[in-house]
Amino acid sequence: MQYRQATKADLTEIEELLKDNNLPFSDCSEHIDNFILKEEKNKIIGIGCIEIYGRNGLIRSMVVAKNYRRSGVAKEILRTLKEKAFDSGVTDIYLLTETAIEYFKTVGFKALDRDDAPDSIKNTKQFNAICPSSAVVMYSKIKH
């Protein structure tokens, strides 16, 4: 299995994976260069994206196909996204989730009051338009 940066040619398959898992996909084309994906047998089985806003990063659109969950794919995608963010000068990462709160706690994220998120994150489409207001904001420092 291989991890790689997504290209525009992957967009339809990325959107399908997000749709199949009831996750937003409307602005993926705007951030295609920030997607990391995992393939097996020429099929995308996991994806994640990091939007970078100065010292802050926003992880979004992270999902693993049902048949590949609990196999370490999500952890490797997250590690790869963190490395990409770290290399870009990011020190703090955020995400919004309704369904994966417990998973992200196990990998070092903490829930954060929405009002405590930095403006750079609050001003994203994910924060103020795409994700519902019921989504939990989570935060972690990048450690190397």
SULMOHU-V51033 format. One record per residue. N is the residue number from 0. PSI is psi in whole degrees, -180 to 180 (* if undefined). BURIAL is # if it has 9 or more other ideal C-beta (glycine too) atoms within 8 Angstrom, else .. D_CENTER is the distance of its C-alpha to the mean C-alpha in Angstrom with 2 decimals. Layout:
BEGIN
n	psi	burial	d_center
N	PSI	BURIAL	D_CENTER
N	PSI	BURIAL	D_CENTER
END
This chain:
BEGIN
n	psi	burial	d_center
0	143	.	19.35
1	143	.	17.71
2	140	#	14.39
3	166	.	14.49
4	140	.	13.23
5	157	#	13.14
6	171	.	16.16
7	-29	.	17.50
8	-20	.	19.28
9	-9	#	16.12
10	-47	#	15.20
11	-45	.	17.31
12	-37	#	16.10
13	-48	#	12.36
14	-39	#	13.55
15	-43	.	15.75
16	-41	#	13.28
17	-46	#	11.29
18	-45	#	14.83
19	-21	.	16.09
20	19	.	13.70
21	40	.	14.41
22	150	.	11.08
23	146	#	11.49
24	2	#	11.85
25	-30	.	14.49
26	18	#	13.17
27	-36	#	11.27
28	-29	.	14.44
29	-21	.	14.24
30	19	#	11.14
31	-34	#	11.99
32	-11	.	12.86
33	3	#	9.45
34	139	#	8.15
35	141	#	8.99
36	161	#	10.68
37	132	#	13.15
38	150	#	16.49
39	129	.	19.55
40	47	.	22.77
41	24	.	21.39
42	135	.	18.93
43	125	#	15.13
44	-9	#	14.26
45	147	#	10.58
46	161	#	7.61
47	156	#	4.16
48	147	#	4.26
49	121	#	5.66
50	136	#	8.43
51	129	#	11.42
52	80	#	14.19
53	-122	.	16.89
54	-5	.	16.47
55	143	#	13.36
56	149	#	9.72
57	113	#	7.07
58	133	#	3.44
59	166	#	2.91
60	39	#	4.50
61	121	#	4.03
62	150	#	7.82
63	136	#	10.97
64	143	#	14.28
65	-44	.	16.70
66	-9	.	19.22
67	6	#	17.00
68	155	#	15.57
69	27	.	17.02
70	7	.	17.59
71	-2	.	15.31
72	-48	#	12.86
73	-42	#	9.77
74	-41	.	11.36
75	-39	#	11.97
76	-46	#	8.61
77	-44	#	7.53
78	-44	.	10.96
79	-41	#	10.71
80	-41	#	7.80
81	-41	#	10.01
82	-44	.	13.00
83	-44	#	12.05
84	-47	#	11.47
85	-45	#	14.67
86	-21	.	16.55
87	5	.	15.91
88	8	.	17.37
89	137	#	14.51
90	-23	.	15.80
91	130	#	13.78
92	147	#	10.10
93	162	#	9.17
94	164	#	7.02
95	134	#	8.84
96	150	#	9.74
97	-24	#	13.07
98	-15	.	13.13
99	29	.	11.38
100	-50	#	13.06
101	-41	.	15.32
102	-50	.	12.97
103	-29	#	11.05
104	-38	#	14.62
105	-18	.	15.72
106	22	#	13.43
107	5	.	14.62
108	152	#	12.88
109	145	.	15.42
110	146	.	15.70
111	140	#	16.77
112	136	.	19.04
113	-38	.	17.59
114	-20	.	20.55
115	-5	.	19.70
116	145	#	16.47
117	156	.	17.50
118	-36	.	18.63
119	-32	#	16.25
120	-42	#	13.35
121	-29	#	15.81
122	3	.	16.77
123	157	#	13.55
124	-39	.	13.75
125	-46	#	10.77
126	-48	#	12.83
127	1	.	16.26
128	-43	.	16.36
129	-50	.	13.65
130	143	#	12.55
131	157	.	15.80
132	-15	.	17.48
133	-10	.	17.50
134	139	#	13.79
135	133	.	13.78
136	132	#	12.50
137	154	#	11.66
138	147	#	12.38
139	148	#	13.04
140	149	.	15.11
141	126	#	14.35
142	138	.	17.22
143	*	.	18.83
END
